[in-house]
Amino acid sequence: MPIKIAVVQFEIQQFVPEENLKKAEPFVEQVSAAAQIIVFPEDFVVGPFNGRIEFIDHDGRYVRYFQQLAATYKIDIVPGSILEEPEQD
């Protein structure tokens, strides 16, 4: 069975994750009927971090957002890089 993969490219707003995440859902919705996987650019949620640790996904909200989109639109999502807080020993 062939697999169709949609690849997204767009200009991000660095350090404005809310705006970048808003842009994601229309792409997912648009391709969900035709593709099984959608791939977003690396670092598209916040852009290159440049040491700005306040944009690390401390509470998992970025991950949960993409999990919700994947379930809603029944598509696998490669959300680019999402930096998470390291586990503490």
PDB file of N, CA, C and O in Angstrom:
ATOM      1  N   MET A   1       0.836  -1.179   0.000  1.00  0.00           N
ATOM      2  CA  MET A   1       0.000   0.000   0.000  1.00  0.00           C
ATOM      3  C   MET A   1       0.888   1.252   0.000  1.00  0.00           C
ATOM      4  O   MET A   1       1.731   1.405   0.883  1.00  0.00           O
ATOM      5  N   PRO A   2       0.712   2.130  -0.960  1.00  0.00           N
ATOM      6  CA  PRO A   2       1.499   3.368  -0.975  1.00  0.00           C
ATOM      7  C   PRO A   2       1.117   4.294   0.183  1.00  0.00           C
ATOM      8  O   PRO A   2      -0.037   4.352   0.610  1.00  0.00           O
ATOM      9  N   ILE A   3       2.099   4.994   0.659  1.00  0.00           N
ATOM     10  CA  ILE A   3       1.872   5.968   1.730  1.00  0.00           C
ATOM     11  C   ILE A   3       2.128   7.352   1.154  1.00  0.00           C
ATOM     12  O   ILE A   3       3.140   7.582   0.493  1.00  0.00           O
ATOM     13  N   LYS A   4       1.203   8.269   1.411  1.00  0.00           N
ATOM     14  CA  LYS A   4       1.383   9.652   0.978  1.00  0.00           C
ATOM     15  C   LYS A   4       1.834  10.496   2.159  1.00  0.00           C
ATOM     16  O   LYS A   4       1.264  10.435   3.248  1.00  0.00           O
ATOM     17  N   ILE A   5       2.867  11.281   1.915  1.00  0.00           N
ATOM     18  CA  ILE A   5       3.437  12.147   2.945  1.00  0.00           C
ATOM     19  C   ILE A   5       3.326  13.589   2.476  1.00  0.00           C
ATOM     20  O   ILE A   5       3.758  13.927   1.374  1.00  0.00           O
ATOM     21  N   ALA A   6       2.750  14.428   3.307  1.00  0.00           N
ATOM     22  CA  ALA A   6       2.665  15.864   3.022  1.00  0.00           C
ATOM     23  C   ALA A   6       3.778  16.563   3.789  1.00  0.00           C
ATOM     24  O   ALA A   6       4.006  16.279   4.965  1.00  0.00           O
ATOM     25  N   VAL A   7       4.464  17.473   3.123  1.00  0.00           N
ATOM     26  CA  VAL A   7       5.563  18.211   3.737  1.00  0.00           C
ATOM     27  C   VAL A   7       5.189  19.691   3.754  1.00  0.00           C
ATOM     28  O   VAL A   7       4.798  20.255   2.732  1.00  0.00           O
ATOM     29  N   VAL A   8       5.314  20.308   4.919  1.00  0.00           N
ATOM     30  CA  VAL A   8       4.916  21.700   5.101  1.00  0.00           C
ATOM     31  C   VAL A   8       6.155  22.577   5.199  1.00  0.00           C
ATOM     32  O   VAL A   8       7.136  22.223   5.854  1.00  0.00           O
ATOM     33  N   GLN A   9       6.094  23.707   4.548  1.00  0.00           N
ATOM     34  CA  GLN A   9       7.151  24.706   4.671  1.00  0.00           C
ATOM     35  C   GLN A   9       6.485  26.076   4.773  1.00  0.00           C
ATOM     36  O   GLN A   9       5.669  26.429   3.921  1.00  0.00           O
ATOM     37  N   PHE A  10       6.815  26.833   5.779  1.00  0.00           N
ATOM     38  CA  PHE A  10       6.291  28.190   5.898  1.00  0.00           C
ATOM     39  C   PHE A  10       7.212  29.013   6.784  1.00  0.00           C
ATOM     40  O   PHE A  10       8.033  28.475   7.526  1.00  0.00           O
ATOM     41  N   GLU A  11       7.062  30.306   6.693  1.00  0.00           N
ATOM     42  CA  GLU A  11       7.890  31.199   7.495  1.00  0.00           C
ATOM     43  C   GLU A  11       7.344  31.257   8.916  1.00  0.00           C
ATOM     44  O   GLU A  11       6.170  31.556   9.131  1.00  0.00           O
ATOM     45  N   ILE A  12       8.199  30.974   9.866  1.00  0.00           N
ATOM     46  CA  ILE A  12       7.775  30.987  11.269  1.00  0.00           C
ATOM     47  C   ILE A  12       7.992  32.368  11.875  1.00  0.00           C
ATOM     48  O   ILE A  12       8.713  33.208  11.336  1.00  0.00           O
ATOM     49  N   GLN A  13       7.341  32.565  13.013  1.00  0.00           N
ATOM     50  CA  GLN A  13       7.601  33.752  13.818  1.00  0.00           C
ATOM     51  C   GLN A  13       8.418  33.275  15.013  1.00  0.00           C
ATOM     52  O   GLN A  13       7.903  32.580  15.889  1.00  0.00           O
ATOM     53  N   GLN A  14       9.690  33.651  15.045  1.00  0.00           N
ATOM     54  CA  GLN A  14      10.560  33.172  16.100  1.00  0.00           C
ATOM     55  C   GLN A  14      10.101  33.672  17.462  1.00  0.00           C
ATOM     56  O   GLN A  14       9.799  34.850  17.652  1.00  0.00           O
ATOM     57  N   PHE A  15      10.061  32.733  18.400  1.00  0.00           N
ATOM     58  CA  PHE A  15       9.671  32.970  19.799  1.00  0.00           C
ATOM     59  C   PHE A  15       8.205  33.389  19.942  1.00  0.00           C
ATOM     60  O   PHE A  15       7.848  34.062  20.909  1.00  0.00           O
ATOM     61  N   VAL A  16       7.355  32.997  18.990  1.00  0.00           N
ATOM     62  CA  VAL A  16       5.914  33.245  19.084  1.00  0.00           C
ATOM     63  C   VAL A  16       5.198  31.918  18.797  1.00  0.00           C
ATOM     64  O   VAL A  16       4.549  31.773  17.761  1.00  0.00           O
ATOM     65  N   PRO A  17       5.320  30.942  19.722  1.00  0.00           N
ATOM     66  CA  PRO A  17       4.772  29.614  19.448  1.00  0.00           C
ATOM     67  C   PRO A  17       3.263  29.602  19.205  1.00  0.00           C
ATOM     68  O   PRO A  17       2.780  28.795  18.411  1.00  0.00           O
ATOM     69  N   GLU A  18       2.520  30.469  19.864  1.00  0.00           N
ATOM     70  CA  GLU A  18       1.066  30.476  19.687  1.00  0.00           C
ATOM     71  C   GLU A  18       0.698  30.745  18.226  1.00  0.00           C
ATOM     72  O   GLU A  18      -0.205  30.107  17.685  1.00  0.00           O
ATOM     73  N   GLU A  19       1.386  31.675  17.596  1.00  0.00           N
ATOM     74  CA  GLU A  19       1.104  31.997  16.191  1.00  0.00           C
ATOM     75  C   GLU A  19       1.509  30.846  15.276  1.00  0.00           C
ATOM     76  O   GLU A  19       0.781  30.516  14.339  1.00  0.00           O
ATOM     77  N   ASN A  20       2.643  30.242  15.534  1.00  0.00           N
ATOM     78  CA  ASN A  20       3.095  29.137  14.699  1.00  0.00           C
ATOM     79  C   ASN A  20       2.186  27.924  14.842  1.00  0.00           C
ATOM     80  O   ASN A  20       1.898  27.242  13.859  1.00  0.00           O
ATOM     81  N   LEU A  21       1.734  27.654  16.058  1.00  0.00           N
ATOM     82  CA  LEU A  21       0.825  26.523  16.260  1.00  0.00           C
ATOM     83  C   LEU A  21      -0.518  26.767  15.581  1.00  0.00           C
ATOM     84  O   LEU A  21      -1.121  25.830  15.059  1.00  0.00           O
ATOM     85  N   LYS A  22      -0.995  28.006  15.581  1.00  0.00           N
ATOM     86  CA  LYS A  22      -2.253  28.324  14.890  1.00  0.00           C
ATOM     87  C   LYS A  22      -2.162  27.991  13.405  1.00  0.00           C
ATOM     88  O   LYS A  22      -3.150  27.584  12.793  1.00  0.00           O
ATOM     89  N   LYS A  23      -0.990  28.162  12.835  1.00  0.00           N
ATOM     90  CA  LYS A  23      -0.797  27.881  11.408  1.00  0.00           C
ATOM     91  C   LYS A  23      -0.810  26.382  11.106  1.00  0.00           C
ATOM     92  O   LYS A  23      -1.066  25.984   9.970  1.00  0.00           O
ATOM     93  N   ALA A  24      -0.540  25.556  12.103  1.00  0.00           N
ATOM     94  CA  ALA A  24      -0.404  24.115  11.874  1.00  0.00           C
ATOM     95  C   ALA A  24      -1.727  23.448  11.522  1.00  0.00           C
ATOM     96  O   ALA A  24      -1.779  22.658  10.580  1.00  0.00           O
ATOM     97  N   GLU A  25      -2.797  23.744  12.255  1.00  0.00           N
ATOM     98  CA  GLU A  25      -4.046  23.010  12.056  1.00  0.00           C
ATOM     99  C   GLU A  25      -4.609  23.125  10.638  1.00  0.00           C
ATOM    100  O   GLU A  25      -5.035  22.107  10.092  1.00  0.00           O
ATOM    101  N   PRO A  26      -4.634  24.297  10.016  1.00  0.00           N
ATOM    102  CA  PRO A  26      -5.149  24.336   8.637  1.00  0.00           C
ATOM    103  C   PRO A  26      -4.372  23.433   7.673  1.00  0.00           C
ATOM    104  O   PRO A  26      -4.962  22.846   6.765  1.00  0.00           O
ATOM    105  N   PHE A  27      -3.070  23.322   7.862  1.00  0.00           N
ATOM    106  CA  PHE A  27      -2.285  22.411   7.025  1.00  0.00           C
ATOM    107  C   PHE A  27      -2.715  20.965   7.266  1.00  0.00           C
ATOM    108  O   PHE A  27      -2.909  20.203   6.319  1.00  0.00           O
ATOM    109  N   VAL A  28      -2.861  20.597   8.533  1.00  0.00           N
ATOM    110  CA  VAL A  28      -3.260  19.234   8.878  1.00  0.00           C
ATOM    111  C   VAL A  28      -4.642  18.939   8.305  1.00  0.00           C
ATOM    112  O   VAL A  28      -4.858  17.895   7.690  1.00  0.00           O
ATOM    113  N   GLU A  29      -5.560  19.852   8.508  1.00  0.00           N
ATOM    114  CA  GLU A  29      -6.922  19.656   8.000  1.00  0.00           C
ATOM    115  C   GLU A  29      -6.925  19.500   6.476  1.00  0.00           C
ATOM    116  O   GLU A  29      -7.612  18.632   5.938  1.00  0.00           O
ATOM    117  N   GLN A  30      -6.166  20.331   5.797  1.00  0.00           N
ATOM    118  CA  GLN A  30      -6.151  20.327   4.333  1.00  0.00           C
ATOM    119  C   GLN A  30      -5.652  19.000   3.757  1.00  0.00           C
ATOM    120  O   GLN A  30      -6.192  18.523   2.759  1.00  0.00           O
ATOM    121  N   VAL A  31      -4.643  18.408   4.363  1.00  0.00           N
ATOM    122  CA  VAL A  31      -4.054  17.207   3.768  1.00  0.00           C
ATOM    123  C   VAL A  31      -4.547  15.902   4.373  1.00  0.00           C
ATOM    124  O   VAL A  31      -4.224  14.830   3.860  1.00  0.00           O
ATOM    125  N   SER A  32      -5.317  15.964   5.442  1.00  0.00           N
ATOM    126  CA  SER A  32      -5.675  14.737   6.162  1.00  0.00           C
ATOM    127  C   SER A  32      -6.450  13.726   5.320  1.00  0.00           C
ATOM    128  O   SER A  32      -6.346  12.526   5.570  1.00  0.00           O
ATOM    129  N   ALA A  33      -7.209  14.166   4.350  1.00  0.00           N
ATOM    130  CA  ALA A  33      -7.961  13.227   3.511  1.00  0.00           C
ATOM    131  C   ALA A  33      -7.077  12.572   2.457  1.00  0.00           C
ATOM    132  O   ALA A  33      -7.422  11.509   1.940  1.00  0.00           O
ATOM    133  N   ALA A  34      -5.944  13.186   2.129  1.00  0.00           N
ATOM    134  CA  ALA A  34      -5.110  12.691   1.038  1.00  0.00           C
ATOM    135  C   ALA A  34      -3.793  12.062   1.492  1.00  0.00           C
ATOM    136  O   ALA A  34      -3.189  11.297   0.740  1.00  0.00           O
ATOM    137  N   ALA A  35      -3.339  12.368   2.702  1.00  0.00           N
ATOM    138  CA  ALA A  35      -2.034  11.880   3.159  1.00  0.00           C
ATOM    139  C   ALA A  35      -2.184  11.142   4.488  1.00  0.00           C
ATOM    140  O   ALA A  35      -3.131  11.372   5.240  1.00  0.00           O
ATOM    141  N   GLN A  36      -1.235  10.254   4.758  1.00  0.00           N
ATOM    142  CA  GLN A  36      -1.227   9.522   6.028  1.00  0.00           C
ATOM    143  C   GLN A  36      -0.261  10.149   7.035  1.00  0.00           C
ATOM    144  O   GLN A  36      -0.381   9.932   8.240  1.00  0.00           O
ATOM    145  N   ILE A  37       0.690  10.923   6.532  1.00  0.00           N
ATOM    146  CA  ILE A  37       1.694  11.551   7.388  1.00  0.00           C
ATOM    147  C   ILE A  37       1.878  12.996   6.934  1.00  0.00           C
ATOM    148  O   ILE A  37       1.898  13.287   5.738  1.00  0.00           O
ATOM    149  N   ILE A  38       2.012  13.897   7.909  1.00  0.00           N
ATOM    150  CA  ILE A  38       2.362  15.281   7.596  1.00  0.00           C
ATOM    151  C   ILE A  38       3.618  15.635   8.383  1.00  0.00           C
ATOM    152  O   ILE A  38       3.730  15.331   9.570  1.00  0.00           O
ATOM    153  N   VAL A  39       4.557  16.280   7.706  1.00  0.00           N
ATOM    154  CA  VAL A  39       5.848  16.612   8.307  1.00  0.00           C
ATOM    155  C   VAL A  39       6.015  18.127   8.330  1.00  0.00           C
ATOM    156  O   VAL A  39       5.930  18.790   7.296  1.00  0.00           O
ATOM    157  N   PHE A  40       6.254  18.662   9.523  1.00  0.00           N
ATOM    158  CA  PHE A  40       6.492  20.094   9.693  1.00  0.00           C
ATOM    159  C   PHE A  40       7.992  20.356   9.763  1.00  0.00           C
ATOM    160  O   PHE A  40       8.766  19.440  10.041  1.00  0.00           O
ATOM    161  N   PRO A  41       8.414  21.606   9.512  1.00  0.00           N
ATOM    162  CA  PRO A  41       9.841  21.929   9.560  1.00  0.00           C
ATOM    163  C   PRO A  41      10.415  21.775  10.965  1.00  0.00           C
ATOM    164  O   PRO A  41       9.713  21.889  11.970  1.00  0.00           O
ATOM    165  N   GLU A  42      11.713  21.513  10.991  1.00  0.00           N
ATOM    166  CA  GLU A  42      12.402  21.459  12.273  1.00  0.00           C
ATOM    167  C   GLU A  42      12.324  22.831  12.939  1.00  0.00           C
ATOM    168  O   GLU A  42      12.442  23.858  12.270  1.00  0.00           O
ATOM    169  N   ASP A  43      12.130  22.847  14.236  1.00  0.00           N
ATOM    170  CA  ASP A  43      12.089  24.079  15.038  1.00  0.00           C
ATOM    171  C   ASP A  43      10.952  25.023  14.664  1.00  0.00           C
ATOM    172  O   ASP A  43      11.032  26.209  14.982  1.00  0.00           O
ATOM    173  N   PHE A  44       9.905  24.553  14.007  1.00  0.00           N
ATOM    174  CA  PHE A  44       8.884  25.496  13.557  1.00  0.00           C
ATOM    175  C   PHE A  44       8.015  26.039  14.689  1.00  0.00           C
ATOM    176  O   PHE A  44       7.397  27.090  14.520  1.00  0.00           O
ATOM    177  N   VAL A  45       7.946  25.369  15.825  1.00  0.00           N
ATOM    178  CA  VAL A  45       7.082  25.853  16.903  1.00  0.00           C
ATOM    179  C   VAL A  45       7.602  27.174  17.461  1.00  0.00           C
ATOM    180  O   VAL A  45       6.832  28.120  17.628  1.00  0.00           O
ATOM    181  N   VAL A  46       8.903  27.248  17.752  1.00  0.00           N
ATOM    182  CA  VAL A  46       9.456  28.491  18.306  1.00  0.00           C
ATOM    183  C   VAL A  46      10.639  29.042  17.515  1.00  0.00           C
ATOM    184  O   VAL A  46      11.101  30.145  17.806  1.00  0.00           O
ATOM    185  N   GLY A  47      11.128  28.325  16.549  1.00  0.00           N
ATOM    186  CA  GLY A  47      12.320  28.738  15.832  1.00  0.00           C
ATOM    187  C   GLY A  47      13.547  28.268  16.576  1.00  0.00           C
ATOM    188  O   GLY A  47      13.424  27.608  17.608  1.00  0.00           O
ATOM    189  N   PRO A  48      14.726  28.589  16.081  1.00  0.00           N
ATOM    190  CA  PRO A  48      15.939  28.206  16.802  1.00  0.00           C
ATOM    191  C   PRO A  48      15.929  28.801  18.221  1.00  0.00           C
ATOM    192  O   PRO A  48      15.641  29.983  18.404  1.00  0.00           O
ATOM    193  N   PHE A  49      16.240  27.980  19.200  1.00  0.00           N
ATOM    194  CA  PHE A  49      16.126  28.394  20.603  1.00  0.00           C
ATOM    195  C   PHE A  49      17.149  29.439  21.015  1.00  0.00           C
ATOM    196  O   PHE A  49      16.832  30.329  21.805  1.00  0.00           O
ATOM    197  N   ASN A  50      18.342  29.354  20.508  1.00  0.00           N
ATOM    198  CA  ASN A  50      19.394  30.311  20.862  1.00  0.00           C
ATOM    199  C   ASN A  50      19.512  30.503  22.374  1.00  0.00           C
ATOM    200  O   ASN A  50      19.713  31.621  22.849  1.00  0.00           O
ATOM    201  N   GLY A  51      19.389  29.415  23.120  1.00  0.00           N
ATOM    202  CA  GLY A  51      19.540  29.487  24.570  1.00  0.00           C
ATOM    203  C   GLY A  51      18.326  29.991  25.322  1.00  0.00           C
ATOM    204  O   GLY A  51      18.399  30.158  26.540  1.00  0.00           O
ATOM    205  N   ARG A  52      17.216  30.241  24.654  1.00  0.00           N
ATOM    206  CA  ARG A  52      16.006  30.784  25.310  1.00  0.00           C
ATOM    207  C   ARG A  52      15.217  29.637  25.949  1.00  0.00           C
ATOM    208  O   ARG A  52      14.247  29.149  25.370  1.00  0.00           O
ATOM    209  N   ILE A  53      15.632  29.214  27.134  1.00  0.00           N
ATOM    210  CA  ILE A  53      15.055  28.040  27.787  1.00  0.00           C
ATOM    211  C   ILE A  53      13.593  28.233  28.183  1.00  0.00           C
ATOM    212  O   ILE A  53      12.906  27.255  28.480  1.00  0.00           O
ATOM    213  N   GLU A  54      13.112  29.451  28.193  1.00  0.00           N
ATOM    214  CA  GLU A  54      11.696  29.657  28.544  1.00  0.00           C
ATOM    215  C   GLU A  54      10.759  29.058  27.493  1.00  0.00           C
ATOM    216  O   GLU A  54       9.562  28.917  27.743  1.00  0.00           O
ATOM    217  N   PHE A  55      11.290  28.706  26.324  1.00  0.00           N
ATOM    218  CA  PHE A  55      10.454  28.120  25.278  1.00  0.00           C
ATOM    219  C   PHE A  55      10.526  26.599  25.238  1.00  0.00           C
ATOM    220  O   PHE A  55       9.937  25.972  24.358  1.00  0.00           O
ATOM    221  N   ILE A  56      11.247  26.002  26.189  1.00  0.00           N
ATOM    222  CA  ILE A  56      11.250  24.544  26.308  1.00  0.00           C
ATOM    223  C   ILE A  56       9.836  24.108  26.686  1.00  0.00           C
ATOM    224  O   ILE A  56       9.149  24.795  27.442  1.00  0.00           O
ATOM    225  N   ASP A  57       9.408  22.971  26.158  1.00  0.00           N
ATOM    226  CA  ASP A  57       8.056  22.455  26.428  1.00  0.00           C
ATOM    227  C   ASP A  57       8.015  21.830  27.822  1.00  0.00           C
ATOM    228  O   ASP A  57       7.985  20.608  27.963  1.00  0.00           O
ATOM    229  N   HIS A  58       8.015  22.687  28.854  1.00  0.00           N
ATOM    230  CA  HIS A  58       8.085  22.243  30.244  1.00  0.00           C
ATOM    231  C   HIS A  58       6.891  21.390  30.657  1.00  0.00           C
ATOM    232  O   HIS A  58       7.047  20.443  31.428  1.00  0.00           O
ATOM    233  N   ASP A  59       5.720  21.708  30.162  1.00  0.00           N
ATOM    234  CA  ASP A  59       4.516  21.010  30.617  1.00  0.00           C
ATOM    235  C   ASP A  59       3.895  20.101  29.554  1.00  0.00           C
ATOM    236  O   ASP A  59       2.798  19.580  29.755  1.00  0.00           O
ATOM    237  N   GLY A  60       4.573  19.907  28.446  1.00  0.00           N
ATOM    238  CA  GLY A  60       4.078  18.997  27.414  1.00  0.00           C
ATOM    239  C   GLY A  60       2.967  19.556  26.550  1.00  0.00           C
ATOM    240  O   GLY A  60       2.303  18.799  25.842  1.00  0.00           O
ATOM    241  N   ARG A  61       2.748  20.855  26.590  1.00  0.00           N
ATOM    242  CA  ARG A  61       1.606  21.407  25.842  1.00  0.00           C
ATOM    243  C   ARG A  61       1.773  21.295  24.338  1.00  0.00           C
ATOM    244  O   ARG A  61       0.790  21.076  23.630  1.00  0.00           O
ATOM    245  N   TYR A  62       3.004  21.440  23.823  1.00  0.00           N
ATOM    246  CA  TYR A  62       3.201  21.314  22.379  1.00  0.00           C
ATOM    247  C   TYR A  62       2.930  19.873  21.942  1.00  0.00           C
ATOM    248  O   TYR A  62       2.273  19.631  20.930  1.00  0.00           O
ATOM    249  N   VAL A  63       3.440  18.936  22.711  1.00  0.00           N
ATOM    250  CA  VAL A  63       3.225  17.524  22.395  1.00  0.00           C
ATOM    251  C   VAL A  63       1.729  17.191  22.432  1.00  0.00           C
ATOM    252  O   VAL A  63       1.212  16.544  21.522  1.00  0.00           O
ATOM    253  N   ARG A  64       1.047  17.630  23.474  1.00  0.00           N
ATOM    254  CA  ARG A  64      -0.404  17.362  23.567  1.00  0.00           C
ATOM    255  C   ARG A  64      -1.163  17.997  22.416  1.00  0.00           C
ATOM    256  O   ARG A  64      -2.121  17.406  21.918  1.00  0.00           O
ATOM    257  N   TYR A  65      -0.766  19.174  21.984  1.00  0.00           N
ATOM    258  CA  TYR A  65      -1.415  19.844  20.858  1.00  0.00           C
ATOM    259  C   TYR A  65      -1.344  18.965  19.606  1.00  0.00           C
ATOM    260  O   TYR A  65      -2.349  18.778  18.920  1.00  0.00           O
ATOM    261  N   PHE A  66      -0.165  18.431  19.313  1.00  0.00           N
ATOM    262  CA  PHE A  66      -0.026  17.593  18.124  1.00  0.00           C
ATOM    263  C   PHE A  66      -0.709  16.242  18.290  1.00  0.00           C
ATOM    264  O   PHE A  66      -1.206  15.680  17.314  1.00  0.00           O
ATOM    265  N   GLN A  67      -0.741  15.720  19.492  1.00  0.00           N
ATOM    266  CA  GLN A  67      -1.485  14.479  19.741  1.00  0.00           C
ATOM    267  C   GLN A  67      -2.974  14.688  19.465  1.00  0.00           C
ATOM    268  O   GLN A  67      -3.630  13.829  18.876  1.00  0.00           O
ATOM    269  N   GLN A  68      -3.496  15.828  19.892  1.00  0.00           N
ATOM    270  CA  GLN A  68      -4.903  16.142  19.668  1.00  0.00           C
ATOM    271  C   GLN A  68      -5.196  16.290  18.178  1.00  0.00           C
ATOM    272  O   GLN A  68      -6.194  15.766  17.684  1.00  0.00           O
ATOM    273  N   LEU A  69      -4.327  17.005  17.460  1.00  0.00           N
ATOM    274  CA  LEU A  69      -4.518  17.159  16.013  1.00  0.00           C
ATOM    275  C   LEU A  69      -4.472  15.810  15.305  1.00  0.00           C
ATOM    276  O   LEU A  69      -5.293  15.541  14.428  1.00  0.00           O
ATOM    277  N   ALA A  70      -3.521  14.964  15.679  1.00  0.00           N
ATOM    278  CA  ALA A  70      -3.396  13.648  15.052  1.00  0.00           C
ATOM    279  C   ALA A  70      -4.657  12.812  15.278  1.00  0.00           C
ATOM    280  O   ALA A  70      -5.124  12.131  14.365  1.00  0.00           O
ATOM    281  N   ALA A  71      -5.201  12.862  16.480  1.00  0.00           N
ATOM    282  CA  ALA A  71      -6.420  12.106  16.778  1.00  0.00           C
ATOM    283  C   ALA A  71      -7.623  12.686  16.047  1.00  0.00           C
ATOM    284  O   ALA A  71      -8.437  11.937  15.508  1.00  0.00           O
ATOM    285  N   THR A  72      -7.746  13.992  16.023  1.00  0.00           N
ATOM    286  CA  THR A  72      -8.881  14.636  15.371  1.00  0.00           C
ATOM    287  C   THR A  72      -8.911  14.358  13.881  1.00  0.00           C
ATOM    288  O   THR A  72      -9.964  14.039  13.327  1.00  0.00           O
ATOM    289  N   TYR A  73      -7.766  14.477  13.228  1.00  0.00           N
ATOM    290  CA  TYR A  73      -7.703  14.361  11.770  1.00  0.00           C
ATOM    291  C   TYR A  73      -7.224  12.994  11.292  1.00  0.00           C
ATOM    292  O   TYR A  73      -7.087  12.769  10.090  1.00  0.00           O
ATOM    293  N   LYS A  74      -6.970  12.081  12.228  1.00  0.00           N
ATOM    294  CA  LYS A  74      -6.561  10.715  11.906  1.00  0.00           C
ATOM    295  C   LYS A  74      -5.376  10.700  10.928  1.00  0.00           C
ATOM    296  O   LYS A  74      -5.444  10.115   9.847  1.00  0.00           O
ATOM    297  N   ILE A  75      -4.304  11.354  11.342  1.00  0.00           N
ATOM    298  CA  ILE A  75      -3.095  11.454  10.541  1.00  0.00           C
ATOM    299  C   ILE A  75      -1.896  11.426  11.480  1.00  0.00           C
ATOM    300  O   ILE A  75      -1.964  11.929  12.601  1.00  0.00           O
ATOM    301  N   ASP A  76      -0.798  10.835  11.015  1.00  0.00           N
ATOM    302  CA  ASP A  76       0.439  10.867  11.789  1.00  0.00           C
ATOM    303  C   ASP A  76       1.135  12.197  11.538  1.00  0.00           C
ATOM    304  O   ASP A  76       1.170  12.684  10.408  1.00  0.00           O
ATOM    305  N   ILE A  77       1.685  12.779  12.594  1.00  0.00           N
ATOM    306  CA  ILE A  77       2.315  14.100  12.496  1.00  0.00           C
ATOM    307  C   ILE A  77       3.753  14.022  12.975  1.00  0.00           C
ATOM    308  O   ILE A  77       4.039  13.509  14.057  1.00  0.00           O
ATOM    309  N   VAL A  78       4.652  14.541  12.149  1.00  0.00           N
ATOM    310  CA  VAL A  78       6.040  14.741  12.547  1.00  0.00           C
ATOM    311  C   VAL A  78       6.162  16.237  12.826  1.00  0.00           C
ATOM    312  O   VAL A  78       6.243  17.041  11.898  1.00  0.00           O
ATOM    313  N   PRO A  79       6.174  16.610  14.111  1.00  0.00           N
ATOM    314  CA  PRO A  79       6.067  18.033  14.442  1.00  0.00           C
ATOM    315  C   PRO A  79       7.388  18.802  14.450  1.00  0.00           C
ATOM    316  O   PRO A  79       7.448  19.899  15.006  1.00  0.00           O
ATOM    317  N   GLY A  80       8.417  18.271  13.863  1.00  0.00           N
ATOM    318  CA  GLY A  80       9.702  18.961  13.942  1.00  0.00           C
ATOM    319  C   GLY A  80      10.310  18.740  15.317  1.00  0.00           C
ATOM    320  O   GLY A  80       9.960  17.777  15.998  1.00  0.00           O
ATOM    321  N   SER A  81      11.197  19.600  15.725  1.00  0.00           N
ATOM    322  CA  SER A  81      11.864  19.456  17.016  1.00  0.00           C
ATOM    323  C   SER A  81      11.066  20.150  18.106  1.00  0.00           C
ATOM    324  O   SER A  81      10.668  21.307  17.970  1.00  0.00           O
ATOM    325  N   ILE A  82      10.842  19.426  19.182  1.00  0.00           N
ATOM    326  CA  ILE A  82      10.208  20.002  20.364  1.00  0.00           C
ATOM    327  C   ILE A  82      11.155  19.715  21.531  1.00  0.00           C
ATOM    328  O   ILE A  82      11.327  18.568  21.945  1.00  0.00           O
ATOM    329  N   LEU A  83      11.756  20.771  22.044  1.00  0.00           N
ATOM    330  CA  LEU A  83      12.667  20.581  23.171  1.00  0.00           C
ATOM    331  C   LEU A  83      11.872  20.423  24.452  1.00  0.00           C
ATOM    332  O   LEU A  83      10.981  21.216  24.757  1.00  0.00           O
ATOM    333  N   GLU A  84      12.220  19.369  25.202  1.00  0.00           N
ATOM    334  CA  GLU A  84      11.542  19.095  26.469  1.00  0.00           C
ATOM    335  C   GLU A  84      12.543  19.199  27.603  1.00  0.00           C
ATOM    336  O   GLU A  84      13.754  19.096  27.408  1.00  0.00           O
ATOM    337  N   GLU A  85      12.005  19.405  28.781  1.00  0.00           N
ATOM    338  CA  GLU A  85      12.857  19.501  29.964  1.00  0.00           C
ATOM    339  C   GLU A  85      13.452  18.122  30.269  1.00  0.00           C
ATOM    340  O   GLU A  85      12.731  17.124  30.246  1.00  0.00           O
ATOM    341  N   PRO A  86      14.740  18.054  30.551  1.00  0.00           N
ATOM    342  CA  PRO A  86      15.349  16.751  30.855  1.00  0.00           C
ATOM    343  C   PRO A  86      14.797  16.171  32.146  1.00  0.00           C
ATOM    344  O   PRO A  86      14.446  16.898  33.076  1.00  0.00           O
ATOM    345  N   GLU A  87      14.729  14.849  32.183  1.00  0.00           N
ATOM    346  CA  GLU A  87      14.282  14.179  33.405  1.00  0.00           C
ATOM    347  C   GLU A  87      15.312  14.351  34.502  1.00  0.00           C
ATOM    348  O   GLU A  87      16.516  14.305  34.247  1.00  0.00           O
ATOM    349  N   GLN A  88      14.843  14.548  35.713  1.00  0.00           N
ATOM    350  CA  GLN A  88      15.726  14.707  36.866  1.00  0.00           C
ATOM    351  C   GLN A  88      15.890  13.350  37.550  1.00  0.00           C
ATOM    352  O   GLN A  88      14.917  12.616  37.726  1.00  0.00           O
ATOM    353  N   ASP A  89      17.115  13.024  37.932  1.00  0.00           N
ATOM    354  CA  ASP A  89      17.368  11.749  38.644  1.00  0.00           C
ATOM    355  C   ASP A  89      17.157  11.908  40.117  1.00  0.00           C
ATOM    356  O   ASP A  89      17.323  10.949  40.871  1.00  0.00           O
TER     357      ASP A  89
END
